[in-house]
Amino acid sequence: MAPSPLLRAAAAAIRRRSRIAAPLTAISPLTHTTTPPPTPSPYPNTATRRHLITLSRRPCPHPPSSTSASAAASSFYVDRILLPISFSHPLSTSSRSADKETGKDDSLQPPLPSVSWVERWLPQAARPYAMLARLDKPIGTWLLAWPCMWSITIAAMPGELPDLKMLALFGCGAVLLRGAGCTVNDLLDRDIDNKVERTKSRPFASGVLTPSQGVCFLGFQLLLGLGILLQLNNFSRVLGASSLLLVFSYPLMKRFTFWPQAYLGLTFNWGALLGWAAIKGSLDPAVILPLYAAGIWWTLVYDTIYAHQDKEDDLKVGVKSTALWFGDSTKQWISAFGVASVGGFALSGYNAELAWPYYPLLTAAAAQLAWQISTADLSDRADCNRKFVSNKWFGALVFSGILFGRLAP
């Protein structure tokens, strides 16, 4: 039976390449073997065959023969179908030599941006809503949850663990309320966000979601939050519902005052009041008001640092912040806020009769806050964001102090 035209063309291509493959010793170091001169056999040995594959990637120095059509076809099938594709990468030198000629260095290429779990795991249709609720950036949830955890733990009886059910409920509530607050914020700020570098990719500013879709999503978030609120006592329900006024009005503050960070402190630390009320059914001003005030001072520290990321854009857009108000005196102001915050935590712990472990851990938290303030580069957006995110550890240290201060005899 006569061989097929395809096989004849492939054999002809191999024979033709074997005639131009004389200087194989020049590239043999790439395979770390000494390559013998090729034979005119249509079936060369393995080493020669690999060199022929390498040569097949290079432009042919000779003009095509009269059988150029069949040779081109055979070259395609030999290179792409008949020969193993795994040979082409480790043995081919064309791309590497091109990089050397153009001065490219793979080690100098910038790393690819990290992909959040939202983009990796959630369905395409759900991603804009997850981004709207900032599920890919949990730091806001931590900053909202810590005051709740402090209050629930400080309300525990001496020598006992805090109410774990309440901790879980308030943790879920922090996720939902923070997401609802971000939805409200983005709905009201959509015309500003598209002018600010850091926020122009948000779902409303980029046009991925419409305002009507955002309103529907907000209703869903509030409905879930209501389910959590109804599990608390009546006093806590009223207190919790009253926080919605702060949540809905906070995004407007940057239009009217240079102190929106203080208003955020009132909003984000409402859990310091609500957590105690959920356990006790009332408020103890001697314990809770210093704790609430300490949280507000703390918020002024971290959110002023955070606001320095956007100060150039804020000036262009015309919105206000403490970063713009304080200017070059920012570190003096936030240092004073930090001292006031630590003093409020100390007074609250003293009035709650927390045991001695509370104070070393509060000292560690104060050191972490001092590190933030002293090392923050307010002209570097990335460093401002790093210092802002590190506040989850400040909250964790205060929580640990309250917990061990309650458990110690």
ABEGO torsion letter per residue (X at the ends): XBBBAAAAAAAAAAAAAAAAAAAAAAAAAAAGBBBBBBBABABBBAAAAAAAAAAAABBBABBBBAAAAAAAAAAAAAAAAABBAAAAAAABAAAAAAAAAAGBBAAABBBBBBBBAAAAABBAAAAAAAAAAGAABAAAAAAAAAAAAAAAAAABBBGBBBBAAAAAAAAAAAAAAAAAAAAAAAAAAAAAAAABAAAAABAAAAGABBAAAAAAAAAAAAAAAAAAAAABBAAAAAAAAAAAAAAAAAAAAAAABAAAAAAAAAAAAAAAAAAAAAAAGBBBAAAAAAAAAAAAAAAAAAAAAAAAAAAAAAAAAGBBBAAAAAEAAAAAAAAAAAAAAAAAAAAAAAAAGBBAAAAAAAAAAAAAAAAAAAABBAABAAAAAAAAAAAAAAAAAAAAAAAAAAABX
